[in-house]
């Protein structure tokens, strides 16, 4: 049970890390065409993926 939580956190952390790197690599291109609001919401979406997995795992543990 605890290993499942850690494995899910590890996977979601890796996904968030890859998304962060992709956004940073594409920042010079996207800065020309997109506004700061777009950058803000894209990072917010990336961070919400990480926090969503943590909250859903905790909710699942409380139901058992």
N, C-alpha and C positions, 0 to 999 in steps of 0.2 A: 504494500500500500504506500509506504513512504518512498520506496524506490520509484514508483509510478509518478509521484509528484515531482521528484527530482528529475526524472527523465523528461517529463513534459516541460519543466522549467528550462532544462538544458536545450531542448529542441526550439522552444520559443525564443530563448535568448540568442541562439544561433541565427534564427530567422530574422530577429530584430537587428542583430549585428550586420548581417548581410544587407538588409534593407538600408541601414544607416550608411554603410559604405557605398552602396549604389547611389543613394541620394547625394552623398558628398562628391562622388566622382562626376555625377551629372549636374552638379551645382553651377558650374561655369556656363553650361549650355542653357540650363533652365532659368538662370538669372536674367538672361536676355529676353526670354519669351514669356515668363510667368512672373506674377507679382509676389511680394513678400507674404501675402496671405496664403498663396498656394503652398509656399515652402512651410509655413507654419502648420497648415492643416495636413500636409503630407507627413511631417514629423509627428504630429499629434496622432495620426492614424497608426504610424509605426509603433509608438509607445503604447497605444491602446491595445494593440495585439499582444504585447507582453503582459500588460496588467490584466487583460481579459482571461488569459490562460491561468494566471494565479488565482483570480477570484473564482473562476469556474471550478478549479480543483478544490479550493477550500469549501465551496458550496456542496460539492459532491461528497466530501468527507463528513460534513455535518449531517447529511441525510442518511448515512450508513449507521 
